Amino acid sequence: MKLKGINNEYLKYRHNNEEIDIPEYCYQEDNVRGVWIANVANMDTGKCENVEEYKKELISILDTMKLYNMNTAIFHVRPTNDAYYPSKLNPWSKYLTGVEGRDPGFDVLAFFIEEAAKRSIKVHAWFNPYRVSGQDIEKLGLSKDEFLETLSVNNWARLHKEHTIVDGANKIILRPGHREVIDFVTESMMEVARNYDVEALHIDDFFYPYAPIPKESEEEDYLKYCKDNETFEDWRRRNVDMFIENVHKELEKLYLEKGKRVEFGVSPFPIYRTNKSILETGWEKGSYHTKEAFQCYEGQYSDIYKWMKEGWIDYIVPQDYFSFNREDVSYHDICWWWANICKETKTKLYMGQAIYHVGEQDVKHCETWQDPYEIHHQLAYNTKYDNIQGTIFFHYKNLIPGKNKILDEALEILKQDWKKK
């Protein structure tokens, strides 16, 4: 079917001006039907004040997922240089008990995996590689070192302050350019891969931060570690490349030595590079949208195309958090681009979709999210491409009715779409 926009005109592709066509939705049993469960800032889970009550909360999350016939949970295990499991490398997360390093009384990740398996739900362990603080330390009235002293005594960032840096939003991250950081974060991820029955290790879009690290803060590292004739920007990209390749190599080693296969997936900001026909500094294979759009290749120094071409990652989940109606960048233009680039690189593709936007009010572009069938149309559109193997929604709390009437209606439609046929 053809889809009309809010201006009552048929929606078109930006690259060729052809009207988009949305097929009838067709349920596919083998597809991934998943959701991110965000523990950072207690977005989707509360604090563990009572073990049995917290276990009930986790079970409730999984039971809610089954109401939608979901089969994949992207569970946050390392929000801020911490852990939701007993770790030899990272302290227990403050989002669990309110105090970093305090044992909640049970292995949260192990329990979640065990209960998920009972419901035929696979678990991907979700890591934030570099983030140390989610707070603006300037607003806290603390210097970097003063904040780090408030962390658990065994927090690696506190023990190795020389490997931390402050970004443009006055938040602390681990220094991406330090080999010690690459090895530590890789080992933190491999600790889970070796000890837990997870389907995959998963990282999201937080590479170099959206609020840029001032160049002068990394100038010394650049001069120390750059290759001959390597630009500052290429040096930053190589730092992230080394981390991605390192995780890949360690997972390959785990398979060769132990026969245990754990996948590696990335969920990036959805605009890799702008097409050269739109932006002079763009890429001939880039995507189509306005030239002002943020590009993760430039802004976060994440060379996702390279990681796919090199075979360092098993799957990709672009965060296509746009509606069909959005004028500057639209769902169909981004989805079309990823379907094609993943086919070229032979990379598994799941679409990251913004169920949290449905029915929103008083936020930018909210007028394009007032159709309860928006998500249904996106799921139907995905079926145009045989290499899109599923959907992951951000984030769990939005699966619970009551946020707004439009979302409530969309959730009922989703239940029908994903009902086992």
N, C-alpha and C positions, 0 to 999 in steps of 0.2 A: 504494500500500500504506500501511497505518497503521504508525507506528513507536512501539515501546514504549521507555520510558525505563529508567534503571537501577533505578527502583522498581517496574518491571514494569507500569506504567500507561501508557496511550496518551498521547503527547505532544499538547499543545494550544496554541493561540494564546492569548496573554495578553489581547488586546483583545476577543475574543468567546467564549473558552472552547471553541471548536470544535476537534475533533481535526485534526491536520495530515494531509495526504494527500501521499504522495510517488509521483510517476509512475515508470514504468520509464524508465531512462536511455536517451536517444537521442543518439547522436553527431551533431554538427553541424560539418561541415567548415569552414564560413566563420567559426566562432567564434574568438575570441582564446583561445589556450592558452599562457599565459605564466608567467614567473617573474622575481622581483626578484633581481638579482645585486648584492649589497651589498659595496662596497669599503671602507666605513668600518670601521676596526679590523681590516681584513683578514678580514672575516667569510666571504667567499666566494672571495677570491683572495689569493694570497701576495704577497710582495715580488719585484720584478724584479731579481734578482741576475745573471741571464744572459738576454739578449734572446731567444734561440732557445727556451730552456726556458720563459720566460714566455709566448711565443707559443703554445707547445704546450699550456700550461695553459688559455689562452683557447679554443683549438680544442677541447680536451677538454670544456670547458663547453658549447660549442655542439653537439658530437657527443652529449653526454649529453642535451641538450634534444631532439635529434632522436629519441633512443630512445623518448621519450614523445610524439613527434609534435607538439612544441611549435612555435609560429610567432612568438612575441613575447618579446623580451628587454628587461627594464627594467634598463638598465645604469647603474650609479652613476658619474657623471662629475664631480660636485662635492660630495664628502662634507663637507669642512670649510673652506670659503672657498678652495678649491684646485682642481686640474684633473687630469683623466686624458687631456689633449690639450695640444698646445702653444698656450698662451693668451697674449694680450697684456695680460690683465687679472688673471689668477690664477696663482700659482706651481704647478709640478708638485706633486702630492700626496705627502706623506711616506709614505702607505700604499703607494706604488709602489716607492720606493727606500730608505725609512727616513730620508731627509733631505728636508725640504720644499725645493722649488726645484731639486732635482737631476734633470737630464734622464735618463730611463730609456733613451734611445737610439733610440726610435721613437715614432710617433704611435699610442698605444694605442687610442684611440677609432676612428681611421680603419681600423686593422687589424681591430678587432672588427667594425665595420660591413661591411667587405669580406668577411670570412669568414662572417659571418651571412648575407649576401646569397647566397652560394654554396649555402646550406642553406635558402633561402627563409624566413629568419627576419628579421622587422622589428625595428628597434632604437628604443626610446624612451630618450631621454637624461634621466637621473634627477638632480635637483638638490636639495640642501638649501639653502634660501635664506639663512638667518640664521646657522647654526651656524659658530663659529670654532674652539672647542676642544671636544674630547670628554672632557676631563679636568677633575677637580675641582682648581682652582688652589690652594685652601686646603690640600689634601692634598699638593700639590707644594711648599708653602711659598712661593708666589709671589703678588705682587700682580697686579692686572689688567695694569698697564703692564709689569711685569717679564716676565710670560708673553708678552705681545705682542712684546717685544723678542727673544724666542727664535724667532719666526717668520721666514720668508724676508724679505729686505730689500724685496722688491716685493709682499709681502702687503698688500692694501688695508687690512686691519684694523690692521696695524702702522703703516702710513703715516697712518691717520686714526683714531687712538685715540679721538677725540671722538665717533666714530660707533659705539662699542662699549659693551656693558653686561654686567653679571654677573647670571645668573639665580639662582633659589632653590637650585640644586644646585652653585653656585659654578663654573659653566661660562660661558664668554664667548660672546655672540652679537652680531650686528650690531643696532643699534637700529632696531626696526621703524617707529618714529615719525619717522625722519629721511628727508626727501625724497632726500637724497644716497644713502642706502642703497637705497631703492626703485629709483632710476635705475641704480645700480651693479649690483645683482643682476639687474635686467632686462637690462642690456647684457651681463652675463656669460652669461645664457641665450641671448640673441639671437646672440652670437658663435658658438654651436654651431648654432643654427637656420640661420644664413647659410652656414656653411662645411662642414656635414656633412649627409649624406643620412640624416637621422633621420626616423622616422615622427611623433614627437611630442616635446615637452618635458614632463617629468613631475616633479611635486613631491609629497612625501609629507605626513605629518601634523605636521611640525615647523614650526609657525607661532610664535605665542607659546608658550614652552616649557611642558611639563607641570609642571616645578618653577617656580612663578610668580616673575616678576620683582617684587621688592618695590615696592609702589606709590610709595613715597617716591623710589625711584630714577628714576622717570619723571615725577614731579610737575612738575618744571621744564619738561619737554617738553610736558606736557599743557597747562599754563597758557600756554605760548608758541604752541601750534599748534591748540588746540581751537576749535571753532565756538561761537557763542552758544548757551547752554543745552545744550551737548553734555556728556553724562556721561563720566566717565573710562573706563567700560567701552565706551561707544559710540565714543569716540575711538580706543581700541585696535582695535576692529573696523574702523573706517574706515582705519586704517593698513594693515591687511592687505588690505582691499578695494582700496585704491589700488594696491598691488603687483600683485594679480591682474588688475585692469583694465589696468594699464600693460603687462603682458606680452601680454595679449589684443590691445591696440591695436598693439603693435609687430609681432606676428605678422600682423595684418591688413594692416599697412603693407607687410610683406615680400611678402605675396601680391599686393597691388595693384601694387607697383613691380617685382617680379621674377617674378611668377607662380608662386612657390614656396609650396606649402601644407604647413604643419607644424601638427599638432594640439597642443592644450594640455590636459593631463590632471592631475587631482589625486587623491591617495589619502588621504582624511582618516580620523581616528578615526571609528568607525562610528556613534556616537551623536551626532546633531546637537543635538536638543533633546528633552527628555522631554515626554510628553503631559501636557496640563494636567489631565486627569482623575487623574493620578498625583501630580503635583507642582504646588503652587499657583503657582509662578513659571514653570511650563512653557508650552508652546505648544499651541494647539488642534489643530495638525497633527503634533505630535510623536510619537515612537516609544514603544513599550510595553516596560517592564522595571521594575526596582525604582527607587524614587525617589532612591536614593543614587548611581545611576550617573553617572559623569563625562560631561559634555556639552562637546563641542568649541566650541559657540557661546559658552558661559560660560567654559570653562577655557582655551581657546586663541584665543579671540576670532576664530574663523573662521566667517564667515557663508556657509556653503556654499550654502544655499538661494538666497540672493541672487545668488551667482555663476552658478548654474544659470539662474535666472529672467532674468538680464541677458544670458545667452548669452556670458559671458566665458570659459567653459571648454567643451571639446568632449566630454570624457568624465570619468566619476567611477569610482573603484575604492575603495569603502568597505572598510575593514579589518575584515571580519566574522570576527574570529578567535575565535569562540565555537562551542561544540558544540551539538547539538540538546538535549542533556541538562542543560546548565547552567541553574540555577534563576533566578539574578538577571537574566541577559540571555542569550537563546538565538539560535542561528543563524537559525532560521526567522522569528522576530519581526523581527529586523533586516533580513533579506533581503526579507521582505514589504514592509516600510516603504520601503526604497530602490527597489524595483521600482515602487511606486506613485508616489513623489515624482518619480522620473526620468521616468515616463510623463507626469506633469503638466507637467514643465518641458522635455520633449523632449530630455533629456540622455542620451547613450550611457552604458550601464552595464555594467561588468565587476565581478565579485565578487572581492574580495581574500580569500584563504582560507589558513588556518594549517596547512599541512602539517607545520610544525615542531612542532606540539603532539601529533601522533599518537604514542601510546605513551609519552609523557613520564611520568616518575615523580618523586615528591617535590616537586611544584610545585602551587600552588593550582589546584583544579578538575581535576587530572590524572585523577581517577577517571572523568571524563566523556569521556576521549579514549582509551579502551582497546579500542575496536571498530575493527578494520582496515577496516571498511566505512563508517566515518564520512564520509570524503571522498567516497566513491562516492555515498552518500546525499545529501550536499550538492550534488554535481554534478547528480544526478537531480532534486533539489528545484528547482534553478535553472531547469530546463527548464519548470517551471510557468508561467514568465513570459517572454513572447515578446520583451521588451525587454532581457533579460539576454543580452548578446552575448559572454560568455566569462568566463574565470577567470584570475587571476594569483596564483601561490603565493608565499608568503614562507617560506623563501628558498632559494636554489640548493643549498646544501650538503645540504639535506634530501632531495634527489633521489638522493643516493648511498646505496646500501644499506649496512647495518652499524651504524646508530645504535641501533636496537632491533628486535626481531622483529616487533612489531605494525606498525611503520612499513614494514619490509621487505615484509610481506604487502600493506599498503595500496599500496605502489609498484607491485607486480605487478598489482594490480587496476586501478590508474590506467593502466598501459600498455595493458591490454585495453580500458578505457573509451575511451581516446583513440586506439586503433588505427584507422587509416584503413579505413573500411568500403567 
